[in-house]
Amino acid sequence: MEQGPTQLPVPSLPVSPTIPSTAVPNSVSPLAPLSDQSSVPSPLSSGQPASFSSLSTDEERPPFNRHTRHTPSTLDSIELGLLSHYLTHTSRTIPVDDLDLYALSVGVPNLAFSSDVVMSSLLALAAACKSHDIAKRAQAPLDPQSLIDIRQLLALAERHHQASLRHIQATMQNSDSYDHVLANAALMVLYASASHSIRVHLAAAAKKCRQRLPNEVLPQHSQWISFTRAAHTASTAILNGLVAGADDIGTATSSPILDAQSELPNPGFCSTDGLSPEDGPSENTKRIFLPLVASTFNQALESLRRRAELTTALLKKSELCAADYLQLQTCLETVSVLERCACAALSRRESSTSAEPPRYQPMACGGLSRVSPWVARYMISVTSMESPQVLRRIIMSFLNKAPAEYLNLVLSVLDSPSAEARAENWMTRDSPGTEVPLLNATHLLAMDIFAHWLVLVMLLDGVWWISDIGEWELGQVVSLMKTQDLPSQSADTGETWWPETMYLVKRELTPSA
């Protein structure tokens, strides 16, 4: 690599659900525009390729102006109220340690004051958080006034989110704005999950009351998955690229950018003492459901692996094209990823009292590093670039560590037209309502694996920006799988399908969901 400013191509954050491949410095495919990625045929849409488009076209992308990019727009009274809500409430409910607290309550707001992109994402997250607060305080699940307020907040949040998406492309191409790119990616992940979570909450309440919600507040399918993975890909590309750039010009002996707490304020000025972090299970889930999952997951994963190996053996006897074989191997690899994720989440971790040192150490070298120490350390922590220690990050790290090809298999099922129609029917009644074609063996295995992971996500019902996502998504997968062969095959062998059993137990434990 030649000396000089490090220029890094960065993958687009997706509007349509595309998962770039694992980021590798100086490689083309993971950092190419999303439209350049190969399509995965949707098994439920007559074999048509799933729609994978890049974030914005040339017509949509605003011209870059380095003299005005950092000039923030004026906030109106509603936006100022959301900013206040973020500073006094939202930023206090997410952090789990001093690094999180500094990043979200000091670092990110200061970036937002100089960047419309970050401010838009901050306000979108604050609006989603306020929607959750309104829903929690509502006297009835679908109180009319609360629903109106939430609907307006979600509309405002989505406008800010889309504005951030439209402008981030220009920012991502400039090496002096990596702080804004990375901070914005983190906020977008939180917003995508928070927005989906409140929509799921409303949809679950509407299903129970047999009411129909306005279209604009319905759950938005798999974008929460896409944004989580896209943020990880972008962050790894930037941080790994800076490491490689520093190494190539002989700066390996420079001071690590992440080696000290010196960039964080004294705990007396930014302390976690008054925080109310939400790590994972609600009290009821922690007391009853978590022990049940922990005592049964080993056997469930053993059964899953047997099914995966049996499927592989059967398909190998047939003539597989290279693409089909790759998809099959990807599913087998994902079973191993899920096993490690489940073991880390559910096994006793008394020996893990101290956090592991970061494996990624971007080097500071004068003007070379375009990432502030706190930004780099925070992104490494929240995107699983180092082994996570917090339960919610351990479980959600599956989306970052699973092969991109596997996630595309899952998304091709979740976002197929017939699955969307089926989900709409499922909100108002338990009958299937929509005829679904049979999945092929590879897609069936992919959804089997995904359902097992969603059982783990159900353990995160005490995290406000995740909440009932696991139960909602698993309910739809269970409904889908009932039309397939997997449950009957399990019954023939005397087994029950673990994800469905756990879903039914969780629903009984939380009847109001």
PyMOL commands that set and color helices and strands:
alter all, ss='L'
color gray80, all
select helices_A, chain A and resi 29-31+34-36+77-93+98-112+116-137+144-172+175-209+215-217+223-248+283-316+322-346+373-382+391-396+398-401+404-414+417-426+441-460+469-481+486-492+498-509
alter helices_A, ss='H'
color red, helices_A
deselect
rebuild
show_as cartoon
